[in-house]
Amino acid sequence: MDPADIAGETIDICTADALRRQLGKSAPEFDARFDGSRCVEPDCGVALPIERLNLGKVRCVDCQSLAERRRALGQHNIPT
């Protein structure tokens, strides 16, 4: 294989991985604590807007953002 073929293959792999991760973020969520209308985080409990409920989300935007930041920090072994 020449360098252009290797580069093309690498781009294809990276693009497929990025797409898989992005689609996973938009998938409906499950949490046993979810009551069908309120954020599952114990210190929150705000009512979720209908748009988030229609997407199958179980956290409010603020709690989801915090959870994603914590997850990203954990993947890099940075203490929170």
C-alpha positions as YAML, in Angstrom:
chain: A
units: angstrom
residues:
- id: 1
  name: MET
  ca: [0.00, 0.00, 0.00]
- id: 2
  name: ASP
  ca: [1.24, 3.47, -0.78]
- id: 3
  name: PRO
  ca: [1.02, 6.42, 1.67]
- id: 4
  name: ALA
  ca: [-2.09, 7.84, -0.03]
- id: 5
  name: ASP
  ca: [-3.95, 4.53, 0.43]
- id: 6
  name: ILE
  ca: [-2.91, 4.36, 4.08]
- id: 7
  name: ALA
  ca: [-4.03, 7.96, 4.64]
- id: 8
  name: GLY
  ca: [-7.38, 7.30, 2.97]
- id: 9
  name: GLU
  ca: [-7.96, 4.20, 5.06]
- id: 10
  name: THR
  ca: [-7.05, 6.09, 8.24]
- id: 11
  name: ILE
  ca: [-9.50, 8.87, 7.36]
- id: 12
  name: ASP
  ca: [-12.27, 6.32, 6.73]
- id: 13
  name: ILE
  ca: [-11.66, 4.63, 10.09]
- id: 14
  name: CYS
  ca: [-11.58, 7.94, 11.98]
- id: 15
  name: THR
  ca: [-14.72, 9.21, 10.25]
- id: 16
  name: ALA
  ca: [-16.63, 6.00, 11.01]
- id: 17
  name: ASP
  ca: [-15.55, 6.14, 14.65]
- id: 18
  name: ALA
  ca: [-16.59, 9.80, 15.01]
- id: 19
  name: LEU
  ca: [-19.98, 9.04, 13.44]
- id: 20
  name: ARG
  ca: [-20.52, 6.06, 15.75]
- id: 21
  name: ARG
  ca: [-19.73, 8.18, 18.83]
- id: 22
  name: GLN
  ca: [-22.00, 11.01, 17.69]
- id: 23
  name: LEU
  ca: [-24.92, 8.68, 16.96]
- id: 24
  name: GLY
  ca: [-24.48, 7.11, 20.38]
- id: 25
  name: LYS
  ca: [-24.94, 10.52, 22.00]
- id: 26
  name: SER
  ca: [-28.32, 10.98, 20.34]
- id: 27
  name: ALA
  ca: [-29.67, 7.53, 21.23]
- id: 28
  name: PRO
  ca: [-32.49, 7.26, 23.78]
- id: 29
  name: GLU
  ca: [-31.24, 6.72, 27.31]
- id: 30
  name: PHE
  ca: [-32.33, 4.39, 30.09]
- id: 31
  name: ASP
  ca: [-32.06, 4.99, 33.81]
- id: 32
  name: ALA
  ca: [-34.06, 3.07, 36.40]
- id: 33
  name: ARG
  ca: [-34.48, 6.28, 38.41]
- id: 34
  name: PHE
  ca: [-36.31, 8.05, 35.57]
- id: 35
  name: ASP
  ca: [-39.92, 8.82, 36.45]
- id: 36
  name: GLY
  ca: [-40.85, 9.85, 32.93]
- id: 37
  name: SER
  ca: [-40.73, 13.60, 33.40]
- id: 38
  name: ARG
  ca: [-37.94, 14.80, 35.73]
- id: 39
  name: CYS
  ca: [-34.13, 14.84, 35.55]
- id: 40
  name: VAL
  ca: [-32.70, 11.70, 37.15]
- id: 41
  name: GLU
  ca: [-29.87, 13.47, 38.98]
- id: 42
  name: PRO
  ca: [-30.58, 13.39, 42.73]
- id: 43
  name: ASP
  ca: [-29.72, 17.04, 43.37]
- id: 44
  name: CYS
  ca: [-31.72, 18.32, 40.37]
- id: 45
  name: GLY
  ca: [-35.11, 16.83, 39.57]
- id: 46
  name: VAL
  ca: [-36.23, 19.65, 37.27]
- id: 47
  name: ALA
  ca: [-39.01, 18.90, 34.80]
- id: 48
  name: LEU
  ca: [-37.60, 18.04, 31.40]
- id: 49
  name: PRO
  ca: [-38.89, 19.99, 28.40]
- id: 50
  name: ILE
  ca: [-41.01, 18.03, 25.96]
- id: 51
  name: GLU
  ca: [-38.22, 18.24, 23.35]
- id: 52
  name: ARG
  ca: [-35.81, 16.31, 25.62]
- id: 53
  name: LEU
  ca: [-38.50, 13.81, 26.54]
- id: 54
  name: ASN
  ca: [-39.22, 13.21, 22.84]
- id: 55
  name: LEU
  ca: [-35.51, 12.48, 22.30]
- id: 56
  name: GLY
  ca: [-35.55, 9.91, 25.11]
- id: 57
  name: LYS
  ca: [-33.27, 11.93, 27.39]
- id: 58
  name: VAL
  ca: [-33.30, 11.44, 31.17]
- id: 59
  name: ARG
  ca: [-31.25, 14.48, 32.27]
- id: 60
  name: CYS
  ca: [-31.75, 18.22, 31.91]
- id: 61
  name: VAL
  ca: [-29.29, 20.05, 29.66]
- id: 62
  name: ASP
  ca: [-27.18, 21.29, 32.59]
- id: 63
  name: CYS
  ca: [-26.86, 17.84, 34.20]
- id: 64
  name: GLN
  ca: [-26.19, 16.20, 30.82]
- id: 65
  name: SER
  ca: [-23.40, 18.71, 30.11]
- id: 66
  name: LEU
  ca: [-21.85, 18.05, 33.52]
- id: 67
  name: ALA
  ca: [-22.07, 14.27, 33.03]
- id: 68
  name: GLU
  ca: [-20.39, 14.55, 29.62]
- id: 69
  name: ARG
  ca: [-17.59, 16.71, 31.04]
- id: 70
  name: ARG
  ca: [-17.03, 14.23, 33.87]
- id: 71
  name: ARG
  ca: [-16.99, 11.33, 31.40]
- id: 72
  name: ALA
  ca: [-14.49, 13.15, 29.16]
- id: 73
  name: LEU
  ca: [-12.22, 13.93, 32.09]
- id: 74
  name: GLY
  ca: [-12.40, 10.33, 33.25]
- id: 75
  name: GLN
  ca: [-11.37, 9.08, 29.82]
- id: 76
  name: HIS
  ca: [-8.21, 11.18, 30.11]
- id: 77
  name: ASN
  ca: [-7.50, 10.06, 33.70]
- id: 78
  name: ILE
  ca: [-7.80, 13.62, 35.00]
- id: 79
  name: PRO
  ca: [-9.10, 13.78, 38.57]
- id: 80
  name: THR
  ca: [-12.36, 15.74, 38.95]
...
